[in-house]
Amino acid sequence: MDARDSVIQLIGYRVLSSFGGARPHDHAPLRSRFGWAARVEYYNRLGPMTLSSEVLTDFAFRLLTAIQVPQAKAELVAKSLVAANLRGVDSHGLQLLPFYIEIILMGNIDIHADGRIVSENGAALVYDAQNGIGQWISKICCDHAIRLGRAHGLSLVVSRESNHFGAAAYWAQRMSAAGMIGMVMCNASPLVAPWQGKDQRFGTNPICMSVPGSDLWLLDMATTTVALGKILNAQFHGRATIPEGWAMDSEGAPTTDTQSALSGLLMPLGGYKGSGLAMLAEILCAVLSGGAMSTELGGIRIQGQPMRTSQMFLAIDVARLLPLDEFEQRMKSLVGIVKSSRAAQGFDEVLVAGEPEWRVEAQRRRDGIPVSDGAWQNLVQAAGKLGVAVPG
Amino acid sequence: MDARDSVIQLIGYRVLSSFGGARPHDHAPLRSRFGWAARVEYYNRLGPMTLSSEVLTDFAFRLLTAIQVPQAKAELVAKSLVAANLRGVDSHGLQLLPFYIEIILMGNIDIHADGRIVSENGAALVYDAQNGIGQWISKICCDHAIRLGRAHGLSLVVSRESNHFGAAAYWAQRMSAAGMIGMVMCNASPLVAPWQGKDQRFGTNPICMSVPGSDLWLLDMATTTVALGKILNAQFHGRATIPEGWAMDSEGAPTTDTQSALSGLLMPLGGYKGSGLAMLAEILCAVLSGGAMSTELGGIRIQGQPMRTSQMFLAIDVARLLPLDEFEQRMKSLVGIVKSSRAAQGFDEVLVAGEPEWRVEAQRRRDGIPVSDGAWQNLVQAAGKLGVAVPG
């Protein structure tokens, strides 16, 4: 079993065992058959265990402090992971915690590192994360971005030698809460072949942007066509074929055969365009920060080596361009124009980026967060090993 | 015939009549059958008329001055259009000129306007293009971005009430030639439905980034899966079906039927992700600049109203983060790592963004620029009307 097989197998196991964790719009098969209400309903039927965000945050906090993560860091990691669950982005929520615990216990992450400023030069700052906890480093970097954005109108902070930071959205939202347009990107473990290639060179390299004001629009997307979980789901449900554009076989040829896809590679979004966007992120994060690039990265699912990810935080102080309330008014107009489009066949309405997640969040704040069987079992197992009391 | 039909018909006519003008990687059918060399060869066989960039630039310059465009502006427009032809991006080259001439003669563009700074606040600048020539405004905005980037480390310039600026790459390259990472976006005439919708709300809203140093990587991509030209090409060659993911029918349902696609809509790149990226561009360009948004825009192919496009120019002064030569070295390493991937089935090698265009450019600088029949006829026709001598 080579390194890649082991990655796929590990991800496969985890994704299959906690499949409830995909994003709302990752359910293409559901989309065509059911409307929005049905999909929300679907989420509520996922797991037998439904707990409030407070209880889950506390549980995560206790798991992290049990492995000696300092309190302030444990609190931030717990809160940011549960924030992803609240939004329905379970793939970036608590199901990550067992991985984090595993690699922290292996010594892959330095839980005591706070990182250091390598250089601050005008509105540009380079940060060495010193293999610290990704969320902790991201908080520090966001705060530098906000500070420098306030001073100059916009700012760019890049971190290197960092670790998994959960969902990019959380950090972009931290900046937008301060009146900034927050843009966040990172590079990630190489799982994706470049366009025209058949060897893994890029991560899912997400692109994320959040805007100030009330919850109107929030983009957080990987630069692959779909997540690996969607292909695993096809296998799980016994579907022999997947749509064009999702994956390539091991020779790098586009395939619609589920099995060939599983032994192959994820397709960059739209082929050469996704490949270009992944490289854009790689440049802004890793080339600029002096960090690890492409195949030099480890990952949260690759054991025995630090992840060495780089992250980018760009803040634009909106008020330097137009008054914040005017910006928000214009955002409302734009969202209104876009949503005024008649719905396409098979849909009830046009939704903009972020909207499905805010709807899930409203419901989960009210009704609690359903945790899938697989994710719950992994958390309970970790709690058992660490002597941490399980809620519920 | 409603406004949209007229747009489609106009574009259809022009694209069909000058179809040689698509980009190298827009030739998927060619890709599977021929290698790179064959594709370059294909370009050289396109048109009967092959002229040097100098001759074509001079021809374009004389056409523009014949309709009273001031010399400095005519020179810039001519040079930037031919630069696109040199790179093989003929869709954004001289074939645009007859459209420009037409709308300038109609008074849609104010050829004498230079625009004005609305506000300069730290590293952020808002520019009112006052319906001036898009290229002229973009040059001014790039220079402000470079100036402010130098002063602060990075900068953001947004223009409103502007016009078509040709290929975004030209302006990103202007910034990267000054040692900046240049990012350029714009909004454009609404031709694309938002995800889940069936009414036109977004333009092709390109995302472009250029980096300093020798020609290594350059991304300039629309946020749709393919250009309209690819679907017209399928019709042109009598192909009844197109691949999944290219288009939707008039009801917004994904279609692989060529005819349904032609009466339907272009698909945002990867569905909801392309829709999200288009809106990201719309926000950074139009919401921030206070300009026209979405359906408020005209276009170079929509007559009788100004285009009112907004453009964004973001400059990052690389030397604020790491020495320029180190940046270039790291870019070379990254490109090397990516290109070291074995080629996928049907390809000779991995190419990164910009590479196909630089290869075409080297050849066209040597052998001249082949102009397709359709584009040439339109130019000759315009020259005839304006009493301008035709070269060749």
Interface residues (C-beta under 8 A of the other chain):
Chain A: H25 S119 N121 G122 A123 A124 V126 A151 H152 G153 L154 S155 L156 V158 I181 A193 P194 W195 Q196 G197 K198 D199 Q200 R201 F202 I207 M209 V211 W217 L219 M221 T225 P243 E244 G245 M248 E251 G252 A253 L269 G270 Y272 K273 G274 S275 G276 L277 M279 L280 E282 I283 L284 A286 V287 L288 S289 G290 M293 S294 T295 I316 D317 V318 R320 L321 L322 E326 F327 R330 M331 S333 L334 I337 V338 K339 S340 S341 R342 A343 A344 Q345 G346 F347 E349 V350 L351 V352 A353
Chain B: H25 S119 N121 G122 A123 A124 V126 A151 H152 G153 L154 S155 L156 V158 I181 A193 P194 W195 Q196 G197 K198 D199 Q200 R201 F202 I207 M209 V211 W217 L219 M221 T225 P243 E244 G245 M248 E251 G252 A253 L269 G270 Y272 K273 G274 S275 G276 L277 M279 L280 E282 I283 L284 A286 V287 L288 S289 G290 M293 S294 T295 I316 D317 V318 R320 L321 L322 E326 F327 R330 M331 S333 L334 I337 V338 K339 S340 S341 R342 A343 A344 Q345 G346 F347 E349 V350 L351 V352 A353
